Amino acid sequence: MPIPVIDFSKLNGEEREKTMAEIANGCEEWGFFQLVNHGISVELLERVKKVTTECYKVEREENFFKDSTPAKLLKELVDKKGEEKLENMDWEDVFLLADDNEWPPKTPGFKETMTEYRTELKKLAEKLMEVMDENLGLPKGHIKKMFNGGDEEKAFFGTKVSHYPPCPHPERVTGLRAHTDAGGVILLFQDDEVGGLEILKDGKWTDVQPIPNVICINTGDQIEVLSNGRYKSVWHRVQAMPNGTRRSIASFYNPSYNATIEPAVQLIQKENKEVNQFGYPKFVFGDYMSVYTEQKFLPKEPRFEAVKAAN
């Protein structure tokens, strides 16, 4: 079953109602969908591909194979000639871009291009959150306000730049272990040639087929809580691949660490008991992240229980 592909530009035309329904279905039934005609220019996306690929080649690739922990541990494992797999480790080169941290210094145009891209992507995330508000029957701006912890702009917007190099023994290690995302709305610009990303749908792992210049959307744990379980955060993973380097640029629109997250009152009143049988807690996002850091690759329900108990 293919991942839903939605034409975001049709929100502004005669097919608005149909497009709203498609996004609702993507959030409710999949927790993951792909947007085309999302408003970010192909020219900008091509520049993003160029600078991130150059950055990896110039500043990171050699060190990954020579000095990184996963490369060293995988080599040790293979040298032992056993059958073990490399546990608790990902075959991934990754760094974080945020407004206040140090950016890669050696790639021409990297900071200018990625700053422009992040600005456009943040606007797209906020449009999507307004669509979610409307589909859920919430006041416009509700999710954004909850993430900000009020009216000031305090939500966190970070971008994780990952590369998954070709792996000499992909049967021995995972590119990225299965997990759900801790935060709010995740916007992924993935490689358009090298696959490997999978989501868990109806108990089966499903490939997310690379499509040039789409933005993949998935909902994180905080959207699941705010929607009172209407929207689910989805399990996903990345397989290590024997050929090709997979580029993955994931941006996260997350709550402020001080924001209080809880199910929207309107949804608690509307939903039947079957949907809310879990009973989502009220908590401070920073407390949730403290638990998530320790339990990222474990089921999410105990994380909800842990912050519920703490409060």
C-alpha positions in Angstrom: 0.0 0.0 0.0 1.7 3.3 -1.1 2.2 6.2 1.4 -0.4 9.0 0.7 0.8 11.7 -1.6 -1.1 15.0 -1.2 -1.1 18.1 -3.4 -0.9 20.9 -0.9 -1.6 23.6 -3.4 -5.2 22.4 -3.8 -6.0 23.7 -0.3 -6.4 27.1 -2.0 -8.9 26.0 -4.7 -12.1 24.1 -5.4 -10.7 20.9 -4.0 -10.0 22.3 -0.6 -12.5 20.1 1.2 -11.1 17.0 -0.5 -7.5 18.0 0.4 -8.4 18.7 4.0 -9.9 15.2 4.2 -6.8 13.7 2.6 -4.6 15.4 5.3 -6.9 14.2 8.0 -6.7 10.7 6.7 -2.9 11.0 6.5 -2.8 12.1 10.2 -5.4 9.6 11.5 -4.6 6.4 9.5 -0.9 6.8 8.7 0.8 9.4 10.8 2.9 9.9 7.7 2.2 11.4 4.3 4.1 13.1 1.4 3.4 16.7 0.2 3.8 17.8 -3.4 3.3 21.5 -4.5 4.1 22.5 -1.0 5.3 26.0 -1.8 9.0 25.5 -1.4 10.7 26.2 -4.8 12.5 23.4 -6.6 15.4 25.9 -7.1 15.8 26.2 -3.3 15.5 22.4 -2.8 18.2 21.8 -5.4 20.5 24.2 -3.5 19.8 22.4 -0.3 20.7 19.0 -1.9 23.9 20.6 -3.2 25.2 22.2 0.0 24.3 19.3 2.3 25.9 16.8 -0.1 29.0 18.9 -0.4 29.1 19.4 3.4 29.0 15.7 4.0 31.7 15.0 1.3 34.1 17.7 2.5 33.6 17.9 6.2 32.2 14.5 7.4 32.5 11.5 5.1 36.2 10.6 5.8 35.8 10.9 9.5 32.7 8.7 9.5 34.5 5.7 8.0 37.8 6.4 9.8 36.8 7.5 13.3 33.1 7.1 14.0 31.9 4.7 16.7 29.5 2.7 14.4 32.3 2.2 11.8 34.8 1.0 14.4 32.3 -1.3 16.2 31.0 -2.8 13.0 34.6 -3.6 11.9 35.4 -5.2 15.3 32.2 -7.3 15.1 33.0 -8.5 11.5 36.6 -9.3 12.5 35.3 -11.6 15.2 33.6 -13.7 12.5 30.5 -14.2 14.6 26.9 -13.8 13.6 26.1 -11.0 16.1 24.4 -7.7 15.1 25.5 -4.3 16.2 22.9 -3.4 18.8 22.2 0.1 20.3 24.0 1.8 17.4 22.9 3.5 14.2 24.8 3.6 10.9 24.2 7.3 10.6 26.3 10.5 10.3 24.2 13.3 11.9 24.4 16.9 13.1 21.8 19.4 14.3 21.1 22.9 13.0 19.4 25.4 15.3 19.4 29.2 15.4 21.9 29.2 18.3 24.4 26.5 17.6 27.6 26.3 15.5 27.1 25.5 11.8 29.5 23.7 9.4 32.1 26.3 8.4 33.8 24.9 5.3 31.0 24.5 2.7 30.3 27.7 0.6 26.7 28.9 0.8 25.7 26.3 3.5 24.5 28.7 6.2 22.7 31.1 3.7 20.9 28.2 1.9 19.9 26.3 5.0 18.8 29.5 6.8 16.5 30.3 3.8 15.2 26.7 3.7 14.5 26.5 7.4 12.5 29.8 7.2 10.4 28.5 4.4 9.9 25.1 6.1 8.8 26.7 9.4 6.1 28.6 7.5 4.9 25.3 5.9 4.9 23.6 9.4 2.7 26.5 10.7 0.3 26.2 7.8 0.0 22.4 8.4 -0.7 23.0 12.1 -3.5 25.3 11.2 -4.9 22.6 8.9 -4.7 20.2 11.8 -6.5 22.7 14.1 -9.3 23.0 11.6 -9.6 19.2 11.0 -9.7 18.6 14.7 -12.3 21.3 15.3 -9.9 23.5 17.4 -9.5 27.2 17.3 -7.1 28.5 14.7 -3.6 28.7 16.1 -4.3 26.3 19.0 -1.4 23.8 18.4 1.1 26.6 17.7 0.0 28.4 20.9 0.4 25.2 22.9 3.9 24.6 21.5 4.9 28.2 22.3 3.6 27.8 25.8 1.6 31.1 25.2 1.6 33.9 22.7 5.3 34.5 22.4 7.4 32.6 19.8 9.1 30.1 22.0 8.6 26.8 20.2 11.8 25.0 19.0 12.5 24.5 15.4 15.5 22.3 14.7 16.9 20.6 11.6 18.8 17.2 11.7 21.0 16.7 8.8 21.7 13.0 8.4 23.6 10.9 5.9 23.5 7.1 5.8 26.7 5.9 4.0 26.8 2.7 2.1 27.2 -0.1 4.6 29.6 -3.0 4.0 27.4 -5.3 6.2 23.9 -4.0 6.2 22.6 -7.2 7.7 24.6 -6.4 10.9 23.4 -2.9 11.7 20.3 -0.6 11.3 20.6 2.8 9.6 18.4 4.2 12.3 16.6 2.0 14.9 12.8 2.0 15.0 11.2 4.8 17.1 8.5 7.4 17.2 9.4 11.1 17.2 9.2 12.9 20.5 8.0 16.3 19.3 5.3 17.9 17.2 5.4 18.1 13.4 8.3 16.6 11.5 9.1 17.7 7.9 11.5 15.5 6.1 13.3 16.2 2.8 14.7 12.8 2.0 17.0 11.5 -0.7 15.2 11.1 -4.1 17.3 8.0 -5.2 18.5 6.0 -2.2 15.7 4.4 -0.2 15.7 2.7 3.2 13.1 4.6 5.2 10.2 2.5 6.4 7.1 3.1 8.5 5.0 0.6 10.5 1.5 0.4 9.1 -1.0 -2.2 10.4 1.8 -4.3 11.8 3.9 -4.4 8.6 6.9 -2.3 7.6 6.1 -0.2 4.5 8.7 1.5 2.3 8.5 5.3 1.9 9.3 5.5 -1.8 11.7 8.3 -2.7 9.9 11.0 -4.8 11.9 14.0 -6.0 11.3 17.2 -4.1 8.5 16.1 -1.9 8.3 17.0 1.8 7.4 14.1 4.0 5.3 14.9 7.0 5.0 12.8 10.2 3.3 13.6 13.5 5.2 13.2 16.7 4.2 12.1 20.2 3.0 15.7 21.2 0.5 15.8 18.4 -0.8 12.4 19.5 -1.4 13.9 23.0 -2.9 17.2 21.9 -5.3 15.4 19.5 -6.3 13.0 22.3 -5.2 10.1 20.2 -7.0 11.0 17.0 -3.6 11.5 15.3 -0.9 8.9 16.1 2.9 9.2 16.1 4.2 6.5 13.8 7.0 4.0 14.3 9.7 4.4 11.6 13.2 3.2 10.9 15.9 3.4 8.3 17.6 0.3 6.9 21.3 0.4 6.2 21.9 0.0 2.5 24.9 -1.6 0.6 25.0 1.0 -2.2 24.7 4.8 -2.2 24.6 7.4 0.5 21.1 8.4 1.6 20.6 12.0 2.5 17.9 12.9 5.0 17.1 16.4 6.3 14.5 16.2 9.0 13.1 19.4 10.6 11.2 19.4 13.9 8.6 21.9 15.0 8.6 21.1 18.7 7.2 22.6 21.9 9.2 24.9 24.0 10.8 22.9 26.9 8.6 24.9 29.3 5.4 24.3 27.3 2.6 22.4 29.1 1.1 19.7 26.8 -2.3 18.1 27.3 -5.2 16.9 25.2 -7.4 19.7 23.9 -10.4 20.2 26.1 -12.7 20.2 23.0 -11.5 16.7 22.1 -11.8 15.2 25.5 -15.5 16.4 25.5 -16.1 15.0 22.0 -14.2 11.8 21.8 -15.7 8.5 23.0 -14.1 6.5 25.7 -12.7 3.9 23.3 -10.5 6.6 21.7 -9.3 7.9 25.0 -9.0 4.6 26.8 -5.3 5.3 27.3 -5.9 8.6 29.1 -3.2 11.0 27.8 -1.5 12.9 30.6 -0.8 16.6 31.2 3.0 17.4 31.4 5.8 19.8 30.7 7.5 19.0 27.5 11.0 19.2 29.0 10.0 16.5 31.5 8.9 14.3 28.6 12.2 14.8 26.8 14.1 13.7 29.9 12.2 10.4 29.7 12.4 10.2 25.9 16.2 10.6 25.9 16.5 7.4 27.9 13.7 5.5 26.1 13.7 6.7 22.5 13.8 3.3 20.9 11.2 1.7 23.3 7.4 1.9 23.1 5.9 5.3 23.7 3.1 4.3 26.2 5.5 3.8 29.1 6.9 7.3 28.4 3.4 8.8 28.8 2.9 6.7 31.9 6.2 8.0 33.4 5.3 11.7 33.0 1.8 11.0 34.2 3.2 9.5 37.4 5.7 12.4 37.8 2.8 14.8 37.7 
